[in-house]
Amino acid sequence: MSVSKLHLDLDNSFFVNINGSVSPVVEKCLNYIIKDEGLTACDVNVKDISTNGGNYMGSLQEIQLKGLSPTGQKEINLFLKNKLVVEEFNELIDDAYNREAFCYNELINIYNVLQEDANIPTEERFRTVKCYKESNIDVTILENLTKKGYTTPNRLDAVSFEFASETLKQLAKFHALSFALRKRNPEFFEKHIKPLRSIYNLDEKWHKFIKQVFDNAVVHLDTESRNKLVEHYPKMIERFIQFVNISDDDAICLCHGDFRPNNIMKLEEMKGELCCESHRNHIYNLN
């Protein structure tokens, strides 16, 4: 959509003034969200943000909804991951967004019920960012936690011991919930969790791509470090393939698959407040 374009919904029950550009898919999602939130007049401010090399499957946007509701002025802040269309990787990217939509729209809700039924204190539960049900295979729509003081660590910076400790606690809870789900609802586990194998097709194209990434990275190292990595490269690939191709009999739970600092949101004052905000690479595997 063009900047500052007045958009009327099909039933003409409300109007939306959009400042910025969104895809037709996102426009439709925003209409549903605005209706669900009871806004009858709304300004939509769109901001495109850089991935800084941290996201290779989508373009990112921050969207602020600000308008009139039956109870007065209301503001909603969203964070969007829009699927990229890359012909040679479309199947992989589609699978990733399908997986994330399933996890946010269905699996996380089940995990919340499991934790509620077990009377897990709120502060001890696995935490993940709120996702809007309008999310689909083309866009993931999340609450923008930066407006509440959360930040994402720079992917190139070393993390503190405190941050590493808290993130591993969250990862352990994620694994534990997989075991709990398998015990409490084995039919769902068999039907929906076990089929979640790796999104990567480890064919010749994949080997060529990984080798290109490796070669582009090691040129920035000193000679000694570069030679060590080149020597160990075949073994690293072999181990990764063994991990991805593990059999159903050896796999035991749902693994995150992409648990890294720039997929974790943290409060400036830690206080144990972390939220995982990526669920697109989950695989049934060893933990």
Residue pairs with C-beta under 8 A, 6 or more apart in sequence:
1 7
1 18
1 20
1 21
1 22
1 27
2 21
3 18
3 19
3 20
3 21
4 17
4 18
4 19
5 17
5 18
6 15
6 16
6 17
7 15
7 16
7 17
7 18
7 27
8 15
9 15
9 16
9 31
9 35
13 35
13 40
14 34
14 35
14 39
14 40
14 41
14 42
15 41
15 42
16 30
16 31
16 34
16 42
16 43
16 44
17 42
17 43
17 44
18 27
18 44
18 46
19 43
19 44
19 45
19 46
20 44
20 45
20 46
20 47
20 48
20 63
21 46
21 48
22 30
22 44
22 46
22 61
22 63
23 82
23 138
23 139
25 136
25 138
25 139
26 61
26 80
26 82
26 139
29 132
29 134
29 135
29 136
29 139
29 141
30 44
30 63
30 65
32 134
33 65
33 76
33 78
33 132
33 134
33 141
34 42
34 65
34 67
37 65
37 69
37 74
37 76
38 69
38 70
38 71
38 74
39 65
39 67
39 68
39 69
39 74
40 67
40 68
40 69
40 70
41 67
41 68
42 65
42 66
42 67
42 68
43 64
43 65
43 66
43 67
44 63
44 64
44 65
45 63
45 64
45 66
46 61
46 62
46 63
47 61
47 62
47 63
47 64
48 59
48 60
48 61
49 60
49 61
49 62
50 60
51 58
51 59
51 60
52 154
52 155
53 155
54 152
54 155
54 262
55 81
56 84
57 81
57 83
57 84
57 93
57 96
57 97
57 280
58 81
58 82
58 83
58 84
58 97
58 140
59 81
59 82
59 84
60 79
60 80
60 81
60 82
61 79
61 80
61 82
62 77
62 78
62 79
62 80
62 144
62 146
63 77
63 78
63 79
63 80
63 144
64 75
64 76
64 77
64 78
65 74
65 75
65 76
65 77
65 78
66 73
66 74
66 75
66 76
67 73
67 74
68 74
77 143
77 144
77 147
78 132
78 141
78 142
78 143
78 144
79 129
79 141
79 142
79 143
79 144
79 145
79 146
79 277
80 139
80 140
80 141
80 142
81 139
81 140
81 142
82 138
82 139
83 93
83 94
83 97
83 137
83 138
83 139
84 93
85 93
86 93
88 205
91 201
92 199
92 200
92 201
94 137
95 199
96 199
96 280
96 281
97 136
97 137
97 138
97 140
97 280
98 137
99 196
99 199
99 279
99 280
99 281
99 282
100 135
100 140
100 278
100 279
100 280
101 135
101 136
101 137
101 140
102 192
103 279
103 280
103 282
104 128
104 131
104 135
104 140
104 279
105 131
105 133
105 135
106 192
107 192
107 279
108 128
108 131
108 279
110 181
110 185
110 188
111 126
111 177
111 181
112 125
114 177
114 180
114 181
114 184
115 125
115 126
115 177
118 180
123 272
125 173
126 170
126 173
126 174
126 177
126 276
127 170
127 273
127 274
127 275
127 276
128 275
128 276
128 277
128 279
129 142
129 143
129 145
129 265
129 275
129 276
129 277
130 142
130 143
131 140
131 141
131 142
131 143
132 141
132 142
132 143
134 141
135 141
135 142
140 280
142 277
145 265
145 275
145 277
146 265
148 267
149 267
149 268
150 265
150 266
150 267
150 273
150 275
151 265
151 266
151 267
151 268
152 261
152 262
152 263
152 264
152 265
152 266
153 159
153 163
153 261
153 262
153 264
153 266
154 261
154 262
155 260
155 261
155 262
157 261
159 167
159 261
162 270
163 261
163 264
163 266
163 270
166 266
166 270
166 272
166 274
167 259
167 261
167 264
167 274
170 264
170 274
170 276
171 256
171 259
174 254
174 256
174 276
175 253
175 254
175 255
175 287
178 193
178 253
178 254
178 287
179 252
179 253
181 188
181 189
181 193
181 254
182 189
182 193
182 253
193 254
193 284
194 248
194 251
194 284
195 284
196 254
196 282
196 283
196 284
197 244
197 283
197 284
198 244
198 245
198 257
198 283
198 285
199 280
199 281
199 283
200 206
200 244
202 241
202 244
202 245
207 237
210 237
214 229
214 233
218 225
218 226
218 229
218 230
219 226
221 229
243 285
243 286
244 283
244 285
246 285
246 286
248 284
250 286
251 284
251 285
251 286
252 285
252 286
252 287
253 284
253 285
253 286
253 287
254 282
254 283
254 284
255 282
255 283
255 284
255 285
255 286
255 287
256 276
256 279
256 281
256 282
257 281
257 282
257 283
258 278
258 280
258 281
259 276
263 276
263 277
263 278
264 274
264 275
264 276
264 277
265 274
265 275
265 276
265 277
266 273
266 274
266 275
267 273
